[in-house]
Amino acid sequence: MLKEFKDFIMTGNVIDLAVAVLLAGAAGLVVSGFVNDIMMPIVGYFTGGVDFSDMQIVLSEAILAADGTVEKPASAIRYGAWINSIINLIIVGFVLFIIVKAYNKTKKPKEEAPEAPKGPSQEELLTQIRDLLKK
């Protein structure tokens, strides 16, 4: 069983999958940094300085103890974080679209199969030969 597991792990598909997962994690960090540090300030600038991540609807305020510590945290619908997630999704989708489009341009176009010669098919020729041999 150990040998089979080693063979399974050492196949190209598993290694390719591991590399893809690691690259996806790194790409996710890059995209998150791009969205949070570059795009969201630009969007905030054009929306009048609004920071979407701060947008929320407070359902119940936080309850503080006498010493100032939070006894019960506030309950809020953080729709601004959701808006950030949607913007992040749109940017990731656009970047993936550009990558796939560039990849498709690098692939060779499929060569068209040569057209079959026009004329009688092989079966028709054999039938004609058979008929000629009968005569």
N, C-alpha and C positions, 0 to 999 in steps of 0.2 A: 504494500500500500504506500509506503514511503517513496519507493521508486516511481510509482505512478504519479504521486503528488509532485515529485521533483520534475518529472517529464511535463506535467501539466503547467507548472509554474514557469518552466523554461521555454515554453512555446512562444512564438512571436506574438500571438494575439494577446496573451496576458501581459507581456511586457509593454506592448503598444498601448494597451488599455491603462496600465499604470502610469506611463508617460503622459497620456492624454489627461488623466485625472489631475496629475501634478501641474501640468501646463494650464488646465482650466482653472485651478485654484489660484495660480499666479496671475493669470489673465483677469480673473475676477477681482483680485486686489487692485490691479492696474486700472480697471474700468471703474471700480468704486472710488478710487482716488481721483480719477479724472472727473467723475460726476460730482463728487462732494467738494473737491478743491478747485475745480476750474469751471465746470458748467453751472453748478448751482449759484455761485456768486454772480455769474453773468445773468442768469435767469432772475435772480433776486434784484439785480440792478435795474433790469428792464421792467420789473413789476413794482418798482418803487421801494426797493430795499426790503422786500418781504422775504423772510427766511421760512421756507415751507416746513422745515423740521420742527419749528416752534408752534405751528398751527395745531390747535386741538380744541375739542369741546369738553369742558370739565363737567363731569357728571356729579362728582362729590369732591369737596375740598379735602385736603389733607387735615388730619386731626393731630395737633401737636400736644405733647405732654407739657407739664409745668416747667420742666427743665429745658424745653426747646427742642427735644428730640421728636422725631416723627413717630407717633403712636400708630396711626393708620395712614398709608400713603393715599394720595389723591387718585381718583378713578377718572380717566379721561379717554376720549376717543381721539387718537393721534392721527388724524387724516393727513396731516402735513407729511409725516413719514411715509404714508402710503403714496402721496403724490411724488415724493422723491423716488420711491421704488418704481413707479410707472415711468418717470423720466429716465431712470437707470435702464429699465427694460427697453425703452425705445432706442437709447443710445447703443446698447449691446446688440440689439437686432439690426440696427443700421451698420454697425461695424462688421458683424457677421455677414450681412448682405454684401458689403464691399469685398470682404475676403473671399467669399464663395464666387463672386463675379470675377474677381481677378484670377482665381484658381481655374475657373472654367475657360478663361481666355488662354491659359497656358497649355491646356490639353489640346492634343492634335485633333483636328476634325476627323470624324470617321470616314474612311474611304468607302465610296459606294461600291457595292458588289458589281462585278462586270455583268452586263446584260447577257441573257441567254441568247445564243445565236438564233436568228429567225429562220424558220423553216420547219420541216417535219420533226417530230419528236423521235426519240430513240425507239419507242414502241411502234410508231408508224413506219419507220424505216425497216425494222425487223419484220413487220407484217408484210411490207412490200417485197422484201427478200424471200420470205416464205412463199408468197403467192407466185413470184417468178420461178422459184425452184419447183413448184408444183406443175407449172406449165411445161 
